[in-house]
């Protein structure tokens, strides 16, 4: 690997610092896709194609590092890589085409920004895991990390996917508008899909226990916390009878 362990760690710290700068900006500016989409952000492409193009680098780059690594026989290593690959098989190749967003568009600039994020994020994580992750002998501490991280990841992924499909199914085929979601975690928070996503990457950071994985969790929170607050406000503005006891993204807290 042409970058040392130390260099990847320094790059990950810099990458987290950028997330901390982006976070307050996202509290002010809503990324213009989905319900917040605007036509003033330049050329637009199909929403479903946009999501595919934006997310697929994360799958391909990690697959590349998985194949290149010498660690491929390690059980722990395989768990870490396959969780990532499984997540992005769904996010890039299944989720976009399950959405009921035919005819909807996403600005090209958002797709390019998403691709850039996915390139850097997958590169840092893939390179680190492929060349500097030692998963051959599992100590007691590693076993605890593996158990806690796996539990958080699987729980988060379940919450994320179940909530995404509850939202998607609010529309009948051909509909494009928005409705108030009800049931399950939606009784407590407006964005359980984001809550699940944050839990997922927290679990991944515990599992992988390195700075690139931590930087992915920090970025996920920096992206999704402001988005959840915007979505929550948007529901109150759009639906006067929106349940007042609901929080935005963390049950009973925020
Ligand atoms: P949203 O909750 O905005 O939308 C999810 C899907 O449900 C979209 O197809 C949306 O349609 C539809 N939908 C949402 N709310 C309603 C409603 N009230 N009525 C009818 N349909 C609705 O999620 P995002 O699009 O922001 O994100 C999609 C996935 O990507 C999530 O799982 C999220 O966690 C993940 N993500 C992860 C990030 C990260 O940094 N790790 C960053 C961004 C997203 P429409 O598109 O028309 O609004």
Boltz pocket constraint, residues with backbone or C-beta under 6 A from the ligand:
constraints:
  - pocket:
      binder: B
      contacts: [[A, 33], [A, 34], [A, 35], [A, 99], [A, 100], [A, 101], [A, 104], [A, 160], [A, 164], [A, 167], [A, 168], [A, 170], [A, 171], [A, 176], [A, 177], [A, 178], [A, 179], [A, 180], [A, 181], [A, 193], [A, 194], [A, 197], [A, 219], [A, 220], [A, 223], [A, 224]]
      max_distance: 6.0
